[in-house]
Amino acid sequence: MMVVTARDEILAALPQVISSSPDGTFLPQDVIDELRRSGSTYADSTIRTHIVSRMCANAPDHHARTYDDLERLPNGRYRRQ
């Protein structure tokens, strides 16, 4: 059985989130809202941590494994790398 990680779910939700944005950027809450609509069982805090830290290329390195999926922009917004 393959485990679907929080990162997998976030990456799968990003096309829908980005298509709803006029400039292709998003807030962590936008992703959380989309994952709730799709039935994710990950906690909001887990999703938020992945977006703002684990998956963010320009975030401080606080995790054993990080990814360069996202870029943090001003005003708490993010975009896909």
Steps between C-alpha positions, in 0.01 A plus 500: 500500500640839399490773761380839376700763685394853589744621235335274240157642585626859494667453162182344361290792627727775367372504139146571622619758754722677246230501231275690742762771551534797261879511541578133571585563865319367806474509876548187712131527593404469131671161489345394831154594370553301179625196693198515729272504192681195363472307827855517636537376855829678567482760777501865396825544694667218304398650168611847608839370624562329169418814300687756707800286592555148363402576139629858484835556327573828676390402851745440784608134513329354809423149370704193419346485151397809305384564143529792259139483381389848604634852532398739778400844376417823687171524691494132595434383146664205323547375146601173340868489398 
